[in-house]
């Protein structure tokens, strides 16, 4: 979606982005505009939708069992290859 300005790879970066979004009004408005401008891209590829579906099903089942779903635990559908 072209939103690399919001990708956090660790907790410190996530916190920094969260604080920036909360404190920097111009940055927040730019990110909102970028999201709105690219929203149509979310559902262009069916394999992405299938992967999202699989994640939410797994996350729900894990939460019902009181488990935390880590990235290593997530099993992506076989048809999904990240080829972008």
Secondary structure, 3 states (H helix, E strand, C coil): CCCHHHCCCCHHHHHHHHHHHHHCHHHHHHHHHHHHHHHHHHHCCHHHHHHHHHHHHHHHHHHHCCCCCCHHHCCCCCCCCCCC
